[in-house]
Amino acid sequence: MGSLEGKIAVVLAFLLLAGFLFVYSASSPLSLRLTGDAWSLLKRQIIGGVLGLAALVILWRVDYHVWAKIDDLLLGGAFVLLILTLVPLLAEGSRWLRLGPFPFQPSEIGKVALVLYVAGSLVRRGGRLARYREAVLPYVLVLGMFGLVLLLQPDSGMLLVYTVTVAFLLWVGGVPVRHLFVTLLGTLPVAGVVLFFARYRLERFAAFLNPEPYRDTYGYQTFQSLLAVGSGGVFGRGLGASRAKLFYLPAAHNDFLFSVVAEETGLIGSLCVIALLGFLVVLGFRAARQAPDKLGALYAWGASFLLGFQALLNLAVAVGVVPVTGLTLPFLSYGGSSLMVSLMLGGLILGVARASRRSTVGVLVPGVRG
């Protein structure tokens, strides 16, 4: 397990086990109230983990060049599933589809499809990336299509993850910075409209800027999260001893799971969780640098960055640094779709690391920044 591949697998295993532990701790009061079984939500999480591990093994062991041949089909399929969330008879809530007894969140699978498609298309476009029409415009159109559906759900937090991940892939993939800068300037007015069009987003932003007047309304989650994080101290209250999860902190098992981690394990436990997530990103970036070709490098860059960026956003929300986004903490938060997709992205990184190990020489791929 001294290889890069082995280190990534070990970190993924620790994150998965930590996720099961903290999901049970944070969700047991809610599970008991809803079903009479304190283990019910953990059981669902384990099913998501098993499915995710199966997908991880496939992405790990199958030659990743296969995905470049079907990435447009995968993206189209993800988009169709996302549209189906707008059909009342098929959707559960505004973001989920029900597949048998379990709800599924198509926007999660869209993250994998987007990384595969953008990386593959950048490789196929090759030397045409100097032209704006080839280098940026197609991806703006794709983001616009996904973004429209995400805003109708609404899920602006996921749209932010999609947008920043695509921008990062374009940058490391060799798109001129001037093209990205022009696109950024052009989208700022759109972002402003998105922020102020929905009242709840405006209220969340106002609560972020001045939380005290909103502590019982739009700032309630943030206020309770800060209480939980602060009460953990250095060593925490002890596993299972969180008070915030006793229905003081909404979504304690989901979006705000880190708050329970901080309360129960303190600064030391929180730093361990952050270190695991950070180490995974570092190892993923290393796999990208050692990838045998540009496609593998972009896959590893994209998967690693997406996991790291979403984790950073979730942690920032938990400590009140950014407004509430509604995003899960990869590998740890409750949510079968989220866990499954996090494991799939981990499998993609493992697949690149495996290819690097099997190749004669790992190379720094020309045309890829890093």
PyMOL commands that set and color helices and strands:
alter all, ss='L'
color gray80, all
select helices_A, chain A and resi 4-35+40-61+65-84+106-130+132-135+137-152+156-172+177-197+199-209+212-214+220-231+257-289+294-318+336-358
alter helices_A, ss='H'
color red, helices_A
select strands_A, chain A and resi 91-92+96-99+102-104
alter strands_A, ss='S'
color yellow, strands_A
deselect
rebuild
show_as cartoon
